[in-house]
Amino acid sequence: MPGLRRHAGVALGGCSRGYKIDSILISILLATTIGGVISLSAAAVFSFTLLSKVVERMVSLSVGIMLSTSLLHALPEAFESGADPRTLFATLLAGLLGFFMLEKLAILRHSHHHEHDGHHHSHGHDKREAGKAGWMILVGDGMHNFTDGILIAAAFLADPGLGLVTGVAIIAHEIPQEIGDFIVLLNAGFSRTRAYVYNLLCSLLAVAGGLLGYYTLEQASGLIPYVLVFASSGFIYIAVSDLMPQMQRRATMQETIPQVLLIAAGVCIVLFLTAHRH
């Protein structure tokens, strides 16, 4: 990354230039913080006002968003980075198995808690199944936001103008993903306040990624493809293991047609908002 090293070398040449480095750090912090709040708030407004009454149906939209974000955007970006494909596939496998074990632990913890309570829980089974997806998507979203922070830092260090454009592009990219997250969390039984607060905490990981990228960019940039793959494994696992089985339980043609259309809509949203980044 010669552009990054050149910029850093100039910035260390004197007092006024040292201030320039500090201004870039401030720009990174502002971009990651404000960008996360803007995208999260926009997604919350849209989800809570327009989608809250049709959350179960909007699960299909979430599936389209998560699968297309992972398979058409994040994974291709990771494999085009030059990282070893075998290692990336190993990371994908480890991520899928890791989320499987996380789900197993959630099942065991729930079973142990209710083992002898004498209550019948069949009515709450679907809620518990959806609840697992809620916690897992927070993990995957946190990893994704962390990666975005690193990318924003890299762009600002290369060129402040590029950093600004990258930040705006990431906000546009995050809004549909955050809508998908809110849909999953509401479907999992989270209140609107809890869904917003937990998503906000996850969005702050972008700030941590920005700080890491600023101070250790050359080392951290090599981790970006693996973080992207791990985050993608979470989105894929949630969509295929938790959300799509919920959709399969509604197998009538009257339910299937809207599901297919909403999945396609989710794919189209991601393709439209990420097309300018390629």
N, C-alpha and C positions, 0 to 999 in steps of 0.2 A: 504494500500500500504506500507507494512513494508520495502520493499527494498528502496523506496523513502525516507522514514523517516530516515533509517539507513545512507543513503548516505549524507543527509543534516546534520545529527548530527555530522558525522565525519568532514564534511567540515567546521563547525563552531568552531572546537577545537583550532585553532591557525591561525597565520598569513599566513603561507604557505598553509594551508588547505583552508583558505578564498580565496586565489588566485585560488585554484582548482574550487571553486564554480563559480568564475568569468569566468574561462575558459569554464565551461559548458554553462554559459549564452552566451558567445561569440559563442560557437559551435551551440547553438540553433539559434542564430541570423543568422549565416552564412548558416546553413542548410535551414532555411526557406526562406532567401533572394535568395541565389544562386540556390536552388532547384526550386523556383518559376520562376526565370529568365531562367533557363535551359529548364524546361518543356514548358514554354510559347514560348520561341524562337524556340525550335524544332517544336512545333505545328504550329507556324507562318510560318516557312520555308516550312513545308510540305503543309500547307493549301494554302499559297499564290503562291507557284510555281507549285504544281501539281493539286490543286483542284479549283483554282480561275475561270477556264473556265467552270467548271461543278458544280458550287455551288448549283444550284437548284436540281440537281440529288443527290448531296451529303447530302441534307437535310435528306434523308432516312438513311444514315449512322449515322447522328447525332441522329436521333430518336432511333436507336438501341443502341448507346452508352449511351444516357441519361437514357433510360428506364432500361437497364441492370445494369448500375451503381447504380441506385436507388433501383431497386427491387431485384437484386441478390447480391448486395454488401453492400450498406450503410444501408438499412432498416434491413436486417438480423443482421448486426453488432450491430445496435441500440437495437433490440429486444433480442439479446443474452447477452446484458450488465447487465441484471437483473433489469432494470428499469420497473416500472409498465406499463404493456401493454395498459391498458385503457388510461393512461396519454399520452403514445406515440401515440396512435390512435387519441386522442384529439388534439395533436400537429399536426398530419398529416392533420386532418380536418381543423384546424385553418390555417395551411399553404395554403391548397388548396383554402379556402375561401378568405384568405388574398391576394393571387395572382389574384383571380377572381376580387376582389375589386380594386386592383392595375390596372388591365386591364380596368375595367370600368372607372376609373379616367382618364386613358389615352385616352379612347374613348371620354369622355365628354370634356376633354381639347381640343382635336382635333376638335370636332364638334363646340365648342364655338369659336375657333380661325377662322374657315372657314365658320361660319354660314351665313354671309352676304357678302362674297367676290365676289359672282357672277360668280364663276368658277365652271366648272364641274369636279368632282374628281373621276369619276369611274375608270379611268386609274391608278390612284394612290392608289386605295383602297387596292390592294394586298400588295403594298409596306408599307402602313400604318399598315396593319395586321401583316406583318412580323416585322415591327419596334417595335411593342409592345413586341414581343417575345425577341427581342434583348435586350431591357432594363430589362426585367424580368430575363433573363438568367444571366445578370451581378449581380443581387441581389442574386440569388441562388448560383452562382459561388463564390461570396464573402463569403457567409456563409460557403460553403464547404471548402474554403481555410483557413478560421478562425479555423475550426475544425481540419484540417490537422496540423496547427501550434501547437495546444494543444497536439495532439498526438505525434508530434515530441518532444516537451518539456518533455512529460511524459517518452518517451523512453530514452532520454538523461539523465534524472535524475535517472532513474533506472539503466542504464548501458550505457556509451558512445558508446560502440560497437553496442549495440542494436539501439541507436539513429542514428548511421550512416547507418545501414541497413534499418531502417525504413524510413529515408530520401530518400535513393535510391529507395525503393519500392514505395514511394509516388510519386516520379518523374515519374517512369514508369507508375503509375496509372493515373497521371495527364495528360500525353501527349495525349492519345486518347480523354479524356474529353475536353481538351483545343482545340483540332482539331474540336470537335463537336461545341464548343462555337464559334470558328472563322467562321465555316460554317453558323451558325445561324446569326451572326452579319453581315457577308458579304451579306447574303440573305436579311437581314433587311435594306440594303442600307448604312451600315457603310463603310467608306473608310478603306483601309488597315491600315493607320496610326491611325485613331480613334479606330479601333478594337484592335490594339496592345496596345495603351496607356490605354484604359479603362480596358482591361484584365490585364495589368501590375498593375494598381491601385488595382484591385481586388486581385491579387496575393500577394500584400503587406499586406493584412489582415492576411496572414499566420504568418507574423512577429508579428502582434498584438496578435494573438492566442498563439504564442510561448512565448511572454512576460507574458501574463496572466497565461499560464500554469506554467511558471517558478516560479512566485511569489505567486500564489494562487491555486496550483495544486489540492489539495484535494477538494476544493470547485468547481473549474472549471471542473474537470473530471466528476463530476456528471451531468454537463450540456451537455456533449458530445453527448449522445444518442438523446437528444432533438434537438440539432443543426443539427445532421445528418438527423433526420426526417424532420425538417423544410426545409433544403436544398433539400432533396429528393422530397418534395412536389412541390417545384418550378420546378425541372426538369420534374417531371411527368406531371404537369399542362401544361408546355410549349410544351412538346411532344404531348400530347393528344389534347389540346385545339387549338394550333396554327400551329404546324408543320404537324401533320397528316391530318388535313383538307386541307392544301395546296396539299398534296399528293393525296387526294381523288378526287381533281378536275382533275387529270390526270388519268382517269379510264380505258384507253385502255389496252389491254393485253401487248402491246409493252412497255408501261410505267410501268405496274404493276410488271412484272417479275424482272426488275432491282431494283425496290423499295424493293421487298421482299428479294432479294439477298443481297442488301446493308444493310438492317435492320439486317439480319442474320450475316453479316460480322461485324457490330458494336457490336452485342452481343458477338461474338466469340473473338473479340479484348479484350473486358473487361474481359471475362472469362479467357483468356490466361494470361493477365497481372496482374490479381488479384489472380490467383490460388495459388501462393506461399505464400500468406498472410493468408491462412486458415490452 
